[in-house]
Amino acid sequence: MNRATATAGVLAVMLIAGASAADALDTPECRRDLAVANGLINAIAAREKRFVPGDLTTNCRLLQQNLVDMVKAREPMDRCLTGHEHGESVAQMDDSIGDIRALLAEKCQK
């Protein structure tokens, strides 16, 4: 599970820094939606401390929640960010979503 927590951690730090400084559409909806997206990314980063080596039940539940939050955060970032930050942030999110899905399929199948 180290790959998942590392991926989420790097992504969270990059997105929090990038989204706050990024060019974004200046609409009330985008300001609100990007604030919610940043909250979801912060929740992913905070969740990292709860991963337990060897505890698949806990780690799979946390990974599943990270996936849900990442997918929810991606949509407003895709819609509201512009320029270089848009491409980089959305690509990083897509990569992390793919990594989490792969880990869930590999480690968390029921």
LUMVO-831833 format. One record per residue (C-alpha): residue number from 1; z, x, y; residue in three letters. Coordinates in nm, 4 decimals. Layout:
TIDO   seq         zz         xx         yy   type
TIDO   NUM          Z          X          Y    ala
...
//
This chain:
TIDO   seq         zz         xx         yy   type
TIDO     1     0.0000     0.0000     0.0000    met
TIDO     2     0.0140     0.3006     0.2312    asn
TIDO     3    -0.3546     0.2621     0.3187    arg
TIDO     4    -0.2921    -0.0956     0.4354    ala
TIDO     5     0.0028    -0.0119     0.6535    thr
TIDO     6    -0.1731     0.2917     0.7986    ala
TIDO     7    -0.4849     0.0882     0.8731    thr
TIDO     8    -0.2869    -0.1888     1.0365    ala
TIDO     9    -0.0800     0.0567     1.2387    gly
TIDO    10    -0.3734     0.2521     1.3747    val
TIDO    11    -0.5615    -0.0661     1.4500    leu
TIDO    12    -0.2663    -0.2271     1.6237    ala
TIDO    13    -0.2063     0.0696     1.8513    val
TIDO    14    -0.5744     0.1003     1.9366    met
TIDO    15    -0.6238    -0.2685     2.0002    leu
TIDO    16    -0.3116    -0.3085     2.2083    ile
TIDO    17    -0.4161    -0.0147     2.4244    ala
TIDO    18    -0.7843    -0.1090     2.4271    gly
TIDO    19    -0.7504    -0.4790     2.4906    ala
TIDO    20    -0.5107    -0.4330     2.7782    ser
TIDO    21    -0.7493    -0.1931     2.9555    ala
TIDO    22    -1.0745    -0.3452     2.8352    ala
TIDO    23    -1.3347    -0.5254     3.0314    asp
TIDO    24    -1.2922    -0.8915     2.9553    ala
TIDO    25    -1.4310    -1.2190     3.0753    leu
TIDO    26    -1.2068    -1.3324     3.3581    asp
TIDO    27    -1.1597    -1.6953     3.2638    thr
TIDO    28    -0.8356    -1.8839     3.2097    pro
TIDO    29    -0.9314    -1.9385     2.8459    glu
TIDO    30    -0.9989    -1.5709     2.7798    cys
TIDO    31    -0.6826    -1.4568     2.9580    arg
TIDO    32    -0.4817    -1.7002     2.7448    arg
TIDO    33    -0.6677    -1.6279     2.4212    asp
TIDO    34    -0.6495    -1.2492     2.4635    leu
TIDO    35    -0.2755    -1.2760     2.5303    ala
TIDO    36    -0.2393    -1.4712     2.2043    val
TIDO    37    -0.4579    -1.2152     2.0222    ala
TIDO    38    -0.2426    -0.9311     2.1520    asn
TIDO    39     0.0653    -1.1187     2.0318    gly
TIDO    40    -0.0879    -1.1439     1.6849    leu
TIDO    41    -0.1687    -0.7710     1.6840    ile
TIDO    42     0.1882    -0.6959     1.7957    asn
TIDO    43     0.3148    -0.9100     1.5061    ala
TIDO    44     0.1029    -0.7074     1.2627    ile
TIDO    45     0.2444    -0.3833     1.4002    ala
TIDO    46     0.6021    -0.5172     1.3822    ala
TIDO    47     0.5474    -0.6317     1.0247    arg
TIDO    48     0.4765    -0.2747     0.9104    glu
TIDO    49     0.8476    -0.1960     0.8936    lys
TIDO    50     0.8896    -0.4655     0.6317    arg
TIDO    51     0.6591    -0.3098     0.3700    phe
TIDO    52     0.8585    -0.1861     0.0705    val
TIDO    53     0.7180     0.0845    -0.1599    pro
TIDO    54     0.6555    -0.0649    -0.5024    gly
TIDO    55     0.7388    -0.4256    -0.4058    asp
TIDO    56     0.4051    -0.5975    -0.4636    leu
TIDO    57     0.5430    -0.9461    -0.4029    thr
TIDO    58     0.6673    -0.8577    -0.0549    thr
TIDO    59     0.3770    -0.6322     0.0319    asn
TIDO    60     0.1128    -0.8804    -0.0810    cys
TIDO    61     0.2751    -1.1556     0.1245    arg
TIDO    62     0.2819    -0.9267     0.4297    leu
TIDO    63    -0.0782    -0.8200     0.3744    leu
TIDO    64    -0.1870    -1.1826     0.3478    gln
TIDO    65    -0.0129    -1.2641     0.6776    gln
TIDO    66    -0.1708    -0.9572     0.8384    asn
TIDO    67    -0.5116    -1.0791     0.7259    leu
TIDO    68    -0.4541    -1.4262     0.8677    val
TIDO    69    -0.3338    -1.2853     1.2003    asp
TIDO    70    -0.6144    -1.0289     1.2205    met
TIDO    71    -0.8818    -1.2928     1.1609    val
TIDO    72    -0.7230    -1.5171     1.4253    lys
TIDO    73    -0.7068    -1.2276     1.6749    ala
TIDO    74    -1.0659    -1.1189     1.6121    arg
TIDO    75    -1.2329    -1.4365     1.7386    glu
TIDO    76    -1.1068    -1.4252     2.1000    pro
TIDO    77    -1.1625    -1.0494     2.1153    met
TIDO    78    -1.5205    -1.0985     2.0020    asp
TIDO    79    -1.5711    -1.3806     2.2492    arg
TIDO    80    -1.3858    -1.2406     2.5509    cys
TIDO    81    -1.4097    -0.8605     2.5490    leu
TIDO    82    -1.7176    -0.6980     2.6962    thr
TIDO    83    -1.8798    -0.3570     2.7087    gly
TIDO    84    -1.7804    -0.0591     2.4976    his
TIDO    85    -1.4327    -0.1958     2.4248    glu
TIDO    86    -1.5868    -0.5076     2.2718    his
TIDO    87    -1.7970    -0.3163     2.0226    gly
TIDO    88    -1.5239    -0.0709     1.9330    glu
TIDO    89    -1.2393    -0.3240     1.9051    ser
TIDO    90    -1.4373    -0.5765     1.7035    val
TIDO    91    -1.5736    -0.3050     1.4713    ala
TIDO    92    -1.2210    -0.1709     1.4130    gln
TIDO    93    -1.0973    -0.5191     1.3383    met
TIDO    94    -1.3840    -0.5835     1.0973    asp
TIDO    95    -1.3082    -0.2563     0.9162    asp
TIDO    96    -0.9381    -0.3392     0.8923    ser
TIDO    97    -1.0073    -0.6933     0.7752    ile
TIDO    98    -1.2312    -0.5482     0.5035    gly
TIDO    99    -0.9630    -0.2952     0.4033    asp
TIDO   100    -0.6947    -0.5635     0.3815    ile
TIDO   101    -0.9221    -0.7925     0.1777    arg
TIDO   102    -0.9993    -0.5051    -0.0610    ala
TIDO   103    -0.6288    -0.4261    -0.1050    leu
TIDO   104    -0.5473    -0.7905    -0.1633    leu
TIDO   105    -0.8187    -0.8108    -0.4290    ala
TIDO   106    -0.7098    -0.4832    -0.5910    glu
TIDO   107    -0.3316    -0.5148    -0.5778    lys
TIDO   108    -0.2483    -0.8783    -0.5251    cys
TIDO   109    -0.4578    -1.0801    -0.7676    gln
TIDO   110    -0.2581    -1.3484    -0.9432    lys
//
